[in-house]
Amino acid sequence: MAHKGEVQAIITTVIPLPAEEEKELKETLQEIIGQGKKVKLEQKVDPSILGGLVVEFERKVFDMSIRTRAKQMERWHMLVSERYTPFSSRIRDLVTCGMHMNGFQVICDMKSKLRDKTP
């Protein structure tokens, strides 16, 4: 539970974040939230997300998990393959390639997405 002047951010990953990545993530969130509040991180481990991470704070959810990306790609694949059947195998290759992401790249992607969302 966050106290007055604090923002609780819940970070869900497959394995606990290494200290350096946790520090970098906390600094990034602090930049986004601003100096008036202090970020309080809570880590959760959930193997069902398959990889990547999910960040929740201030009623915002940034889901950059492999599970969610795979579901998005699957829906996109189904939509495109209904219209463009000859390209189905190429799309399947792209979906597979897109699922091979490491945790650090996901954090970098999250930084740019979070910065793009700030007013």
MODELLER restraints for C-alpha pairs under 7 A, 6 or more apart:
rsr = mdl.restraints
at = mdl.atoms
rsr.add(forms.Gaussian(group=physical.xy_distance, feature=features.Distance(at['CA:2:A'], at['CA:8:A']), mean=5.38, stdev=0.5))
rsr.add(forms.Gaussian(group=physical.xy_distance, feature=features.Distance(at['CA:5:A'], at['CA:37:A']), mean=4.79, stdev=0.5))
rsr.add(forms.Gaussian(group=physical.xy_distance, feature=features.Distance(at['CA:5:A'], at['CA:38:A']), mean=6.22, stdev=0.5))
rsr.add(forms.Gaussian(group=physical.xy_distance, feature=features.Distance(at['CA:6:A'], at['CA:37:A']), mean=5.21, stdev=0.5))
rsr.add(forms.Gaussian(group=physical.xy_distance, feature=features.Distance(at['CA:6:A'], at['CA:38:A']), mean=4.60, stdev=0.5))
rsr.add(forms.Gaussian(group=physical.xy_distance, feature=features.Distance(at['CA:6:A'], at['CA:39:A']), mean=5.76, stdev=0.5))
rsr.add(forms.Gaussian(group=physical.xy_distance, feature=features.Distance(at['CA:6:A'], at['CA:40:A']), mean=6.48, stdev=0.5))
rsr.add(forms.Gaussian(group=physical.xy_distance, feature=features.Distance(at['CA:7:A'], at['CA:37:A']), mean=6.49, stdev=0.5))
rsr.add(forms.Gaussian(group=physical.xy_distance, feature=features.Distance(at['CA:7:A'], at['CA:38:A']), mean=6.03, stdev=0.5))
rsr.add(forms.Gaussian(group=physical.xy_distance, feature=features.Distance(at['CA:7:A'], at['CA:39:A']), mean=4.93, stdev=0.5))
rsr.add(forms.Gaussian(group=physical.xy_distance, feature=features.Distance(at['CA:7:A'], at['CA:40:A']), mean=5.91, stdev=0.5))
rsr.add(forms.Gaussian(group=physical.xy_distance, feature=features.Distance(at['CA:7:A'], at['CA:57:A']), mean=7.00, stdev=0.5))
rsr.add(forms.Gaussian(group=physical.xy_distance, feature=features.Distance(at['CA:8:A'], at['CA:39:A']), mean=6.01, stdev=0.5))
rsr.add(forms.Gaussian(group=physical.xy_distance, feature=features.Distance(at['CA:8:A'], at['CA:40:A']), mean=4.75, stdev=0.5))
rsr.add(forms.Gaussian(group=physical.xy_distance, feature=features.Distance(at['CA:8:A'], at['CA:41:A']), mean=5.96, stdev=0.5))
rsr.add(forms.Gaussian(group=physical.xy_distance, feature=features.Distance(at['CA:8:A'], at['CA:57:A']), mean=6.10, stdev=0.5))
rsr.add(forms.Gaussian(group=physical.xy_distance, feature=features.Distance(at['CA:9:A'], at['CA:39:A']), mean=6.81, stdev=0.5))
rsr.add(forms.Gaussian(group=physical.xy_distance, feature=features.Distance(at['CA:9:A'], at['CA:40:A']), mean=6.06, stdev=0.5))
rsr.add(forms.Gaussian(group=physical.xy_distance, feature=features.Distance(at['CA:9:A'], at['CA:41:A']), mean=4.96, stdev=0.5))
rsr.add(forms.Gaussian(group=physical.xy_distance, feature=features.Distance(at['CA:9:A'], at['CA:42:A']), mean=6.15, stdev=0.5))
rsr.add(forms.Gaussian(group=physical.xy_distance, feature=features.Distance(at['CA:9:A'], at['CA:55:A']), mean=6.77, stdev=0.5))
rsr.add(forms.Gaussian(group=physical.xy_distance, feature=features.Distance(at['CA:9:A'], at['CA:56:A']), mean=5.50, stdev=0.5))
rsr.add(forms.Gaussian(group=physical.xy_distance, feature=features.Distance(at['CA:9:A'], at['CA:57:A']), mean=4.57, stdev=0.5))
rsr.add(forms.Gaussian(group=physical.xy_distance, feature=features.Distance(at['CA:10:A'], at['CA:41:A']), mean=5.99, stdev=0.5))
rsr.add(forms.Gaussian(group=physical.xy_distance, feature=features.Distance(at['CA:10:A'], at['CA:42:A']), mean=4.80, stdev=0.5))
rsr.add(forms.Gaussian(group=physical.xy_distance, feature=features.Distance(at['CA:10:A'], at['CA:43:A']), mean=5.87, stdev=0.5))
rsr.add(forms.Gaussian(group=physical.xy_distance, feature=features.Distance(at['CA:10:A'], at['CA:55:A']), mean=5.79, stdev=0.5))
rsr.add(forms.Gaussian(group=physical.xy_distance, feature=features.Distance(at['CA:10:A'], at['CA:56:A']), mean=5.11, stdev=0.5))
rsr.add(forms.Gaussian(group=physical.xy_distance, feature=features.Distance(at['CA:10:A'], at['CA:57:A']), mean=6.59, stdev=0.5))
rsr.add(forms.Gaussian(group=physical.xy_distance, feature=features.Distance(at['CA:11:A'], at['CA:42:A']), mean=6.11, stdev=0.5))
rsr.add(forms.Gaussian(group=physical.xy_distance, feature=features.Distance(at['CA:11:A'], at['CA:43:A']), mean=4.83, stdev=0.5))
rsr.add(forms.Gaussian(group=physical.xy_distance, feature=features.Distance(at['CA:11:A'], at['CA:44:A']), mean=6.00, stdev=0.5))
rsr.add(forms.Gaussian(group=physical.xy_distance, feature=features.Distance(at['CA:11:A'], at['CA:53:A']), mean=6.84, stdev=0.5))
rsr.add(forms.Gaussian(group=physical.xy_distance, feature=features.Distance(at['CA:11:A'], at['CA:54:A']), mean=5.72, stdev=0.5))
rsr.add(forms.Gaussian(group=physical.xy_distance, feature=features.Distance(at['CA:11:A'], at['CA:55:A']), mean=4.75, stdev=0.5))
rsr.add(forms.Gaussian(group=physical.xy_distance, feature=features.Distance(at['CA:11:A'], at['CA:56:A']), mean=6.60, stdev=0.5))
rsr.add(forms.Gaussian(group=physical.xy_distance, feature=features.Distance(at['CA:12:A'], at['CA:43:A']), mean=5.92, stdev=0.5))
rsr.add(forms.Gaussian(group=physical.xy_distance, feature=features.Distance(at['CA:12:A'], at['CA:44:A']), mean=4.61, stdev=0.5))
rsr.add(forms.Gaussian(group=physical.xy_distance, feature=features.Distance(at['CA:12:A'], at['CA:45:A']), mean=5.60, stdev=0.5))
rsr.add(forms.Gaussian(group=physical.xy_distance, feature=features.Distance(at['CA:12:A'], at['CA:46:A']), mean=6.43, stdev=0.5))
rsr.add(forms.Gaussian(group=physical.xy_distance, feature=features.Distance(at['CA:12:A'], at['CA:53:A']), mean=5.50, stdev=0.5))
rsr.add(forms.Gaussian(group=physical.xy_distance, feature=features.Distance(at['CA:12:A'], at['CA:54:A']), mean=5.02, stdev=0.5))
rsr.add(forms.Gaussian(group=physical.xy_distance, feature=features.Distance(at['CA:12:A'], at['CA:55:A']), mean=6.57, stdev=0.5))
rsr.add(forms.Gaussian(group=physical.xy_distance, feature=features.Distance(at['CA:13:A'], at['CA:44:A']), mean=6.42, stdev=0.5))
rsr.add(forms.Gaussian(group=physical.xy_distance, feature=features.Distance(at['CA:13:A'], at['CA:45:A']), mean=5.14, stdev=0.5))
rsr.add(forms.Gaussian(group=physical.xy_distance, feature=features.Distance(at['CA:13:A'], at['CA:46:A']), mean=5.95, stdev=0.5))
rsr.add(forms.Gaussian(group=physical.xy_distance, feature=features.Distance(at['CA:13:A'], at['CA:51:A']), mean=6.67, stdev=0.5))
rsr.add(forms.Gaussian(group=physical.xy_distance, feature=features.Distance(at['CA:13:A'], at['CA:52:A']), mean=6.42, stdev=0.5))
rsr.add(forms.Gaussian(group=physical.xy_distance, feature=features.Distance(at['CA:13:A'], at['CA:53:A']), mean=4.83, stdev=0.5))
rsr.add(forms.Gaussian(group=physical.xy_distance, feature=features.Distance(at['CA:13:A'], at['CA:54:A']), mean=6.81, stdev=0.5))
rsr.add(forms.Gaussian(group=physical.xy_distance, feature=features.Distance(at['CA:14:A'], at['CA:45:A']), mean=5.31, stdev=0.5))
rsr.add(forms.Gaussian(group=physical.xy_distance, feature=features.Distance(at['CA:14:A'], at['CA:46:A']), mean=5.14, stdev=0.5))
rsr.add(forms.Gaussian(group=physical.xy_distance, feature=features.Distance(at['CA:14:A'], at['CA:47:A']), mean=4.53, stdev=0.5))
rsr.add(forms.Gaussian(group=physical.xy_distance, feature=features.Distance(at['CA:14:A'], at['CA:49:A']), mean=6.57, stdev=0.5))
rsr.add(forms.Gaussian(group=physical.xy_distance, feature=features.Distance(at['CA:14:A'], at['CA:50:A']), mean=6.37, stdev=0.5))
rsr.add(forms.Gaussian(group=physical.xy_distance, feature=features.Distance(at['CA:14:A'], at['CA:51:A']), mean=5.68, stdev=0.5))
rsr.add(forms.Gaussian(group=physical.xy_distance, feature=features.Distance(at['CA:15:A'], at['CA:45:A']), mean=5.75, stdev=0.5))
rsr.add(forms.Gaussian(group=physical.xy_distance, feature=features.Distance(at['CA:16:A'], at['CA:45:A']), mean=6.36, stdev=0.5))
rsr.add(forms.Gaussian(group=physical.xy_distance, feature=features.Distance(at['CA:26:A'], at['CA:39:A']), mean=6.80, stdev=0.5))
rsr.add(forms.Gaussian(group=physical.xy_distance, feature=features.Distance(at['CA:28:A'], at['CA:111:A']), mean=6.67, stdev=0.5))
rsr.add(forms.Gaussian(group=physical.xy_distance, feature=features.Distance(at['CA:30:A'], at['CA:38:A']), mean=6.91, stdev=0.5))
rsr.add(forms.Gaussian(group=physical.xy_distance, feature=features.Distance(at['CA:30:A'], at['CA:39:A']), mean=5.93, stdev=0.5))
rsr.add(forms.Gaussian(group=physical.xy_distance, feature=features.Distance(at['CA:32:A'], at['CA:115:A']), mean=6.64, stdev=0.5))
rsr.add(forms.Gaussian(group=physical.xy_distance, feature=features.Distance(at['CA:32:A'], at['CA:118:A']), mean=6.73, stdev=0.5))
rsr.add(forms.Gaussian(group=physical.xy_distance, feature=features.Distance(at['CA:49:A'], at['CA:65:A']), mean=5.59, stdev=0.5))
rsr.add(forms.Gaussian(group=physical.xy_distance, feature=features.Distance(at['CA:49:A'], at['CA:66:A']), mean=6.18, stdev=0.5))
rsr.add(forms.Gaussian(group=physical.xy_distance, feature=features.Distance(at['CA:49:A'], at['CA:67:A']), mean=5.02, stdev=0.5))
rsr.add(forms.Gaussian(group=physical.xy_distance, feature=features.Distance(at['CA:50:A'], at['CA:65:A']), mean=6.91, stdev=0.5))
rsr.add(forms.Gaussian(group=physical.xy_distance, feature=features.Distance(at['CA:50:A'], at['CA:66:A']), mean=5.53, stdev=0.5))
rsr.add(forms.Gaussian(group=physical.xy_distance, feature=features.Distance(at['CA:50:A'], at['CA:67:A']), mean=5.72, stdev=0.5))
rsr.add(forms.Gaussian(group=physical.xy_distance, feature=features.Distance(at['CA:51:A'], at['CA:65:A']), mean=5.61, stdev=0.5))
rsr.add(forms.Gaussian(group=physical.xy_distance, feature=features.Distance(at['CA:51:A'], at['CA:66:A']), mean=5.06, stdev=0.5))
rsr.add(forms.Gaussian(group=physical.xy_distance, feature=features.Distance(at['CA:52:A'], at['CA:64:A']), mean=5.71, stdev=0.5))
rsr.add(forms.Gaussian(group=physical.xy_distance, feature=features.Distance(at['CA:52:A'], at['CA:65:A']), mean=4.35, stdev=0.5))
rsr.add(forms.Gaussian(group=physical.xy_distance, feature=features.Distance(at['CA:52:A'], at['CA:66:A']), mean=5.65, stdev=0.5))
rsr.add(forms.Gaussian(group=physical.xy_distance, feature=features.Distance(at['CA:52:A'], at['CA:103:A']), mean=5.29, stdev=0.5))
rsr.add(forms.Gaussian(group=physical.xy_distance, feature=features.Distance(at['CA:52:A'], at['CA:106:A']), mean=5.74, stdev=0.5))
rsr.add(forms.Gaussian(group=physical.xy_distance, feature=features.Distance(at['CA:53:A'], at['CA:63:A']), mean=6.57, stdev=0.5))
rsr.add(forms.Gaussian(group=physical.xy_distance, feature=features.Distance(at['CA:53:A'], at['CA:64:A']), mean=5.30, stdev=0.5))
rsr.add(forms.Gaussian(group=physical.xy_distance, feature=features.Distance(at['CA:53:A'], at['CA:65:A']), mean=4.89, stdev=0.5))
rsr.add(forms.Gaussian(group=physical.xy_distance, feature=features.Distance(at['CA:54:A'], at['CA:62:A']), mean=5.69, stdev=0.5))
rsr.add(forms.Gaussian(group=physical.xy_distance, feature=features.Distance(at['CA:54:A'], at['CA:63:A']), mean=4.40, stdev=0.5))
rsr.add(forms.Gaussian(group=physical.xy_distance, feature=features.Distance(at['CA:54:A'], at['CA:64:A']), mean=5.62, stdev=0.5))
rsr.add(forms.Gaussian(group=physical.xy_distance, feature=features.Distance(at['CA:54:A'], at['CA:65:A']), mean=6.08, stdev=0.5))
rsr.add(forms.Gaussian(group=physical.xy_distance, feature=features.Distance(at['CA:55:A'], at['CA:61:A']), mean=5.75, stdev=0.5))
rsr.add(forms.Gaussian(group=physical.xy_distance, feature=features.Distance(at['CA:55:A'], at['CA:62:A']), mean=5.11, stdev=0.5))
rsr.add(forms.Gaussian(group=physical.xy_distance, feature=features.Distance(at['CA:55:A'], at['CA:63:A']), mean=6.43, stdev=0.5))
rsr.add(forms.Gaussian(group=physical.xy_distance, feature=features.Distance(at['CA:56:A'], at['CA:62:A']), mean=6.37, stdev=0.5))
rsr.add(forms.Gaussian(group=physical.xy_distance, feature=features.Distance(at['CA:64:A'], at['CA:106:A']), mean=6.81, stdev=0.5))
rsr.add(forms.Gaussian(group=physical.xy_distance, feature=features.Distance(at['CA:66:A'], at['CA:99:A']), mean=6.35, stdev=0.5))
rsr.add(forms.Gaussian(group=physical.xy_distance, feature=features.Distance(at['CA:70:A'], at['CA:99:A']), mean=6.73, stdev=0.5))
rsr.add(forms.Gaussian(group=physical.xy_distance, feature=features.Distance(at['CA:73:A'], at['CA:95:A']), mean=5.99, stdev=0.5))
rsr.add(forms.Gaussian(group=physical.xy_distance, feature=features.Distance(at['CA:77:A'], at['CA:91:A']), mean=6.47, stdev=0.5))
rsr.add(forms.Gaussian(group=physical.xy_distance, feature=features.Distance(at['CA:81:A'], at['CA:88:A']), mean=5.42, stdev=0.5))
